Structure formats: structure tokens, C-alpha cells
Amino acid sequence: MHEISHHPLTFQDLSEIVKNGMKLTLSDTARSKIDACRAYLDEKMANSDDPIYGINTGFGSLCNTKIDRSNLEQLQSNLVMSHACGTGREVPTHLVKLMFLLKIQGLSYGHSGVRIELVERLIWHYNSDVLPPIFEQGSLGASGDLAPLAHLALPLLGRGHVRASGSILRPTAEVLSEHGLEPLVLKSKEGLALLNGTQFMSAYGAHICLEAEKLFQWADLIAAASIEAFDARHEPFKPGVHAVRKQQGQAEVAANIRRLLSGSFNFQKPKAHVQDPYSFRCIPQVHGASRDAFKHIRSVFENEMNSVTDNPTVFPEEDKIISAGNFHGQPLAISLDFAAIALAEIGSISERRTYKLVSGERGLPAFLVANPGLNSGYMIPQYTAASIVSRNKQLCTPSSVDSIDSSNGQEDHVSMGANGAVRVLEVLENVKTVLAIELLNAAQAISIRTPEGMAPLVLMLHEAFRKHVSFMAEDRELYADIAAARKFIEVNHPEQWTNS
């Protein structure tokens, strides 16, 4: 059980919640804060007719339209229904759950004016795996992730459809009734609190940060296997080289490669070739730069996971309700663009190492197969990797530099971070495939060479991989091998070899 409290939610917490399928509960402190904020808002509304954005006014460019007291509840329900305009592919279920978790966390600080009942209903949906379909397209990444969060909120009203524990879509009202639950009637501010916020972008970004950590470990491990396979030199990884440059990620990767190749006679022996191509010689510089980028990206998303991002923000202790712009996704949008570039570069340099492995150099046969010509060998997997890398370059066009006027010009600068979030997930998945293709080629080259004298960790990896993908003596259908190599990366964690 994970208790929602005011203690910062860390990536370690997030990883454990996701990995262990932990249920959520509200701490006493969170309950007290939520109750106090709602009581303040109710008192404020009872004793004042002053216009307060989104509470007794319209939304967006309709902010100057005053809403009668008798229609305040209908105002919030209308907001949710009218904004549920998502389209495109469905968001993966694990990201929908993350959106619920982050929305619950944001509402728990007592600055949103919602009732305990609403937060508890969100927790029920999370704990029970009763989840609505949410769609990739529709958010501008400012004014909050309005369309995706409207779809998240629809089940609270008993509207739309849900899947219970991954079942087929069913009408929400039926599922709630089966569990003895009634739809909620939203009170003032509650619809806006649900829809304003950055939880779509944040869920994608948090997931990317968790996945990237594992991916960087795989990139170093597979690169180490390629170094052995290509008979690359050891000097570019010596500590002094990296100490004089002062780039932390670079030094970390060089140290990691040295550790992974510890005990390798082949790595240390004199070589006939004077230099290696950049894709081998500059592994620390390239992999390290991406690692350093993610240190910043992680800090941005960890801050966001612990933030209040709906509007207006309620400060009961100060007797203030402030309409501002915490829903604007610019910090996330820029970081997501940065993440796409950092991940794409891992794939880019990986494909270049694959290209060298099949080039027929350093005692390896062309395309890593006997009788090249009769056999095409690993010629075309490199084409596939090159195609994917090219696709990633196209996906790295930044979203955050774009903005389109909306709501009659009231919302005249938006982050487009939601588009960036969807895009960076595609980049991440593409890089997994590119690394899988490199591993496929490195394993083939290691099998061709005499494994004696290679690093024990690399040989352990090679032996484990061969249980899933056999040596290719002559041409066969390789799409199955690529799929098996990718699955090997997905279901295994590199720590089982890197920590051996």
C-alpha cells in the first residue's frame, strides 16, 4: 500500500508502486488539507458574489461570463462533457493508471478545492483497475491536458465507458452500479480541478524517465559486446581521457565499459589498427551526453509529480484564490523534446556500430555469414535499423517551439507538450528495436570469432541470448530473430549481467 502524503513522490517510489502493483490510500495529513481547502471554498462562495474564474464564470475566452449560483454544479459537469474530445490511438493502460496516480497526488495538497469524496473515487478507480479509454490526440499542453483529463474524469460522472481489469469496454454506469456506486455530482471548481493539470504529459514523461534508465544500461552492455565483436581498442576508455574533460556522464559510461570488459584479454591486447570509428571510440561521449541530459529531465518531471498544476489555485491560509498559469506545460514540453533527442542519439550511434559489424572488416565475413553472395546474412537488419533511426530523426522535430492560438485568443501561447510526449514514447520504443538489432549482430560476430579471451560478462550475455536466438549459419527469415532479440531486452534487466 502506498500512502498519498506530502512527502515528495520520487522515481524510486513510482517504480515500486508500478512494479509491485501497490494500492493507494490517503494519509491523514492529505485528508485534512483537502477538507480544509474545500471548507474554505464553500464559505467563500456562500458569502461572496465576486467573479472567480472557473468557479462562477465561464471558461477560456468566456471568463467574463458570470454563472448563476443555481447552475454552478451543471457548469462543472458541462465542462467535463464538452472537453472530452480526444481522438487517435488509445493511451496504454499503464499510462492511464499513472495519470490517475499523478492527478490524485496533485489534488492531495489542498490547493484545488475538491472534496474528499472526489479524490477517494479517483483512488477507487485506480485500485480497482476500472479505467476509461483516453486518447493520444487533443491536448495543447496548456490550460492543462484538457481533453485527455476530461476522458479521465468522465467515469466520475457515470458517463462514457470503462474497462474493468482490462475487460472489454462497458458503459460506466453499469460498472459503477455493479459495485454499488453512484455517479458523483461535481461541486464548484471540481470539474476544473480535474481537467486543469499536466498529468497526461507528466505520466508519459515519468514513464520515459523510468524506461530510459534501463535503456542506458542496455546501451552500454550491448556496446561492450560490439566492442568485443569488432575488436575495438581500449585506450579511448581510459580514466584520464575523461577526467580532463569534466563531463560526468562521459566519465560514468567509460567506467561502465571498463567494468563490463574487465577480464577481457582481447580488449587489452595490441591491435593492428590505429583508431576505431567514432561509433566505437566515442561511446562515452555520446552515451554520456544522453545520460547527463536525463539527469536534468528527471529533475523536471520529479518536480512536476509533486506540484499543483490546476487553476485557479486556492490558498486558504492567505484567504486567496489566484487564477494563474501552473497548467502551462512548457517546462515539460522542452524537456520532452530534449528527451527525444537524447534517446534518438542512443539509437543513432547503435545503428552505426551495426553498420561496421556487417562491413566485412577485421576478420569478420561480409554481413556476418558464410558464403556471402549466396547468403545475404545480416545485410537487411541494418537497413531496418537505418530506417528506424531515420524515423526517429523526423520525430525529433521539437514540439515546444510550436504554438497555435485557441479559445478566441485568450489562450494565445500553448506548449504542445502533449504531442511531444506521444512522440518521445515512439522514439523510446524505436530505440529498443535498434539496440536489439545491434545485439543480434554483435552476438553473431562473437559466435564467429573465438570467444576465448573475451570479457566474462559479455560471454554470459552471449550465452543467455543464444538460448533465445540461435547462430545463423545460412539465410533464414530474420523478422522473428529481431522480435526475439527485442523481447530479450524487454523481459530481462541488464543488471543481471552488469552486476555479476
N, C-alpha and C positions, 0 to 999 in steps of 0.2 A: 504494500500500500504506500502510495506517495501522498504526502500531505501538502496541499497548496498553502503556502505561507508567504511571508515577506522576506524569507531568506532567498538570496539570488538563486535562480534556476540555472545551473551550469550545464555544459555539454556532457559532463560525466553523468549528471542526474538524468539528462534527457536520454542518453544512451542506455542507462539502466532501466528507465521506465519503458522504453521501446522494446529492448531486448528481452526483458522479463515479463512483459505484458502486465505491468503493475496497474492496479486500480487507483483512482483518485479520491481524495476526501479533502474537505475544507478544514483548515486549522481554526481554533477559537479566535485567534487574532484576526484572521481574514473575515470571519463572520461578523465580528464586532465592527470592523471598518466598513464593511458593506452595509450593515444595518444603520450605522451612524450616518453614512452618506445619504442613504435613501430617506431617513427620517428628516434630515436637513432639507432635502429637495422637496419633500411633501409639505413641510412647513413653509418653505419659501413660496411654493406655488399657491398655497392656501391664503397667504397674506399679501400677495402682490400680483398685480396685473401687468407688470412691466414685461415687455417682449424679451424672451430668452431664446436664442436661436435653437431651433430643432425641438424645443420643448413646447412652446406655444406659438411657433411660427412655422411657415413652410420651409422647404429645404432648397439648397443651392441658390439659384437666382430668385427663388420665391421666398427668400429670407425675410422680406419686409411685409409678407402677408401674415397678418395676425389670425390665429386659430382660436375659436371659441372654446371655453372650458369643456363644454359638453362633447367636443369632438377630439379631445386630446388622445384618448385611447385609440380611436379609429385612425387618427393621424399616424400613430406608430405602426399599426397593422398595415395600413396602406403603403407605408414606406417599404416594409419588408416585401410585400407582394409585388409592388411596382418595380422594385430594383432587382428582382430575381430574373435577370435577363442573360444569364450565362449561356454560352454555346461552345461548340467544339468538342474535343475529347473529354472524357471524364478524368478528373484528378484521381490518381491512385489512392486506394483506401488508406494506406499508411500515412499519406499526407493529409487526408481529410481528418484523421484522428489527431494528427499534430496540430491542425488548425483549431480543433476543439480544445486541445490542451492549452495552446497559447492564448486563445480567447478567454478561457477560464482564468488563466494566470493574470492576464491584463485587467480583468474585471474585479479581481480579488483585492486590489489595492485600495478600494474605497474612494475612487475619484470619478466613478462613472454613473452613479445614481441609480443603479439597478437594485432589484430586490434579491434577497437570498433565494427565493423560490426559483428565479430565473437561472441563477448560477447552478443551483442544485439540479435543475432539469438538464442543463448542459453536461454536468457531470454524469447524470444518469445515461444520457446518450453515449457518452464516451465509454463508461464502464460496461454498458450493455451491448456495445457494438451495434447500436441502432443508428445507422449513418445515412444521410441523404447523398444523392449524387451531386457533385459540384463540378463545374466545367472550367476548362482552362482559359477560355476567352471571355472578356467582358470587363476586366478591371483596368483602369488607367493608372493605378498605383498612386492615386492621390484622392482626397476625400475618403481615404480608406480603400480597401479592396471591396468596393460596394457590391458588385454583382456576385462574386463568389461567397461573400459573407451573408448575403441575402438568402442564398440557397442553403447555407449552413443554418440560418435562423428559421426557415420555413417550417421545419418539423415542430418547433416550439408552439406554433400556431395551429398545429394539427393539419397543415396543408402540405401539398406535394407528396413525394414518395420517399421511402427509405428502404434500405436493406438491413435485415436483422441478422447479424453474424454472417454476412456475406451471401445471404439468400437472394432470391430474385426480388426485383423492385415490387413493393406493395404500397397501397395508399397509407399514408402516415396515420390517418385517423383510425384505421383498422388495427394497426400495430399498437398504438397507444391504448386503445380500448382493451386489447388482449392483456395488457399489463396493468389494467386498472387505472390508467392515467387520463386526465382531461387535458385538452389544449389550454395553453396559457393565454390570458388576456393581457396584452402588454400595457404597462402603465407609461406615464410620461417619461420621455428620454430613453426608454429601454430599447426600442427599435433602433434608434440612432446609435446607442452604445454597442449594439450587436453588429451593425453594418459598418460603422467607422472603425478603423483599425487596419493594421498591416499584417494580419495573421496569414493571409494567402502567401504573400512574399516571404514572410518570416518562416513559415513551415517549409517552403522549398529551400530557403537559404540554410536553415538549420540542418535539414536532411543532407544537403550538399556538403556542408562542413563536416558532418559525421562520416559521410562516404569518402570524402577527399582524403581524410587521414589514413584510411585503409588503402586507398588507391595509391598514395605516395609511397607507402611501404611496398606495395606490389611493384611499382615502377622501379624502385631501387633494386629489388630482388631479381626481377626479370632482366634489368640492365646488367646485373652482375653475371647472370647466366650467359647473356650475349657477349660480355667481355671475355669469358672463358671460351665461348664458341668461336669468337673472331680472333682469339689470340692477341688481345689488345695489351698495351703496355701499362705498367703500374705507376710510372713516375707522375702522371697528372693527378694522382690521388694522394700524393704525399702531404702530410700536415702543413709543412712550411709554405707550400704554394698557396694554401687557402688562408693561412694566418696573416699573410701580408696584404690580403685584400679586404679583410674585415667584414665580409658578408656572412652572417650567421648560418643561413640556410645552406649556403655553398659548403661551408666547413662541416656542417652536420651530415650532408649527403656524402662527402668524401670519406668521412669517418665511417659512415654506414657501409659504403662499398668496401673499404679496407677490412671491416669486420666480417662482412659476408664472404669475402675472398680469402680470409685468414686460412692458412694451411695449404694454399694453392702453390705448388711448385711451378706450374705453368705461368701463373700471373707474374711471378718474380723472376723467371729465367730471362736471360738476354734474348733480344729479338733482332731479326734481320732488318725489319722496317724501322725507320727513324721516328715516325709520327703515326698517330691514328687520326681518322677523320673526326671532325668536330662532334659528331653524334655519339662518339665514344669518349673522346678527350674532354669534352665539355659537359659531361653528365652532371657533375656537381654544380656547375654554374647555372644550368638550365633547370634541373630538378630543384635545386636550392632556391632559385628565384620564385618558383611556384609555391614552395613551402613558405617562404617569407611572406608572399602575398596573402596566403591564407591565415597567417597569424593576425594580420590586420582584419581580414574578412570575418574571422571567428569573433574578434572583439566587437565588431559592429553588430553581429547577429546575437551575441550573448547579451549585449546591452538592450537590444530590441526585445528579446524574450522576456526581459524584466521591466518593460516600460508600459506606461499608459498611453494608448495611441488613439483613443476615441475622442470625440468632440461634441459639445463643449466639455471642458474639464472642471470638475466640481471640487472646491476646496472648503469643506465645512468649517474648519478651524478658523479660516480667514473670512468667512461669510462672502465667498466669491464664486461666481460661475463664469468662467472665461472661455470665450469662443476664440480658438487659435488654430494651429495647423499641425498638431502632432501626428495626424493621419498621413501627412505627406511622406511618400516613400523614397525620397531622394537619397538618403544615406544607404538604403538597401539597394536601390537601383544601380548606383555607381558601384557598390560592392559586388553585385551580381554580374555586372559587366566585367569587372576585374576578375571574378571567379571563372567566368567563361574563358577568358584569355589564358589565365594561369593553368586551367585544366587542358585546354586545347594544345598548349605547348608541350605538355607531357606526351600527348598523342603524336604530335608532330615529330619530336625527336625519336620517339619509339619507331615510327614508320621508317625513318632514315636508317636506323640500325637494322631493321628487317631488310631494307634495300641492300645494305652492304653484305648481309649474311648470304643473300642469294646471288651475289655478283660473281661468284667463281674465283674469289681471291683467297690467298693464304692457305692453300692446300685443300680448300673446300670445293666440291664439284659445283658447276653452274646449276643454280636452282635446287641445290641440296639433294640431288637424286642421281642414281646410277643411269648411264646411257642417256644423258641429256640430248634432246633432239627427238628420240623416240619417246622419251618421257618429258613432260613439261615441269614435273616436280612442283616446287613451291613458287612458280612464276606468278600465278594469278592471285594467291592470297596477298601478295604485296600490292597488286593492283587494287584489291578490295580495301586494304589499309589506306592506300593513297586516296581512293575515292572518299573514304570516311573522313580523312584528315582535311580534304578539300571542303567537305560539307561543314566541318567544324569551323573552318576559316570564315565561311559565309555566316555561320551562326554567331560569330564573334563581333559582328557589326553592333555597336553599342545601342541599347535601347534608351539609356538615360539622357542622351542628347536630343531625343525627340520630345515633342510636346504638341498637343492638339487642344485648342480651345473647346471648353464644354460648359454646359449649363448657362447659356446666354452670356458667356464671358466672365461669369462670377468665378468660375474655376478655370483660370486662364493659364496656369502652368501646372503640368502634371508630370509624374516621374516615369511613367511607362515601365515601372519596375516589375509589374506582373508578367509582362511579355518577356522581360529579361529572365525572370525566374523559370518560366517554362522552357526557355531556350537553353539555359545553363544545365538543366537536368538532361536535356538531349545530348549536350556536349559530354557530360559525365558518362552517360551510357555508351556513347560512341567511343570514348577513350578506353573503356573496359574492353571493347572488341579489338581495338588496335593493339592494346597490350597483350590480349590473348593470341593474336596473330604473331606478335614478336616471340612470345613464349613457345608457340608451335614451331617456329623456325629455329629458335635457339636450341630447343630440345633435339630437333633433327640434326643440327650441326654437332651437338655434343655426342650424339649417338654415332655419328660418322667418325669423329675424332676418337682417339684413345682416351677414355675417361680418367685413366690412371694419372695422378698428379694434379687433378683439378680440386677445387675447394670442396671440403666435405659438405657444406651447406648446399652448394649448387648441386652436388651429386644426390643429396637427399631429395631436393626439389625435383630433379630429373627422374629419379626412381618413382616418386609419388605420381608425377604427371604421366609416366608411361603406363600406369595402371588404368588410365582413362583414354589415352591416345597412344596407339602403337606406332612404332617406327614405320615409315613409308618406304618400302623397297622399290615400288613401281607405282605408276599413276593410279589414283582412286578418287572417288568423289570426296572433295575436301570440305564441303559445307558442313558435313557432320563433325569433322575434326575441329573446325573453327568453333562450332556451337559447343562441343565438349570442352575445348580449351577455355571458352568464356565461362561455362558453368563451373569449371575447376576454380577459376578466380573468384566467382561469386560465392560459392559454398565454403571455400576454405579461407582462413585468415593467414596472411603471410607470417604472423608472429610464431606460428608453429615451426617455421624453419628459421626465421631471423633470430629467435630467442633460444634456439637449440644450443 
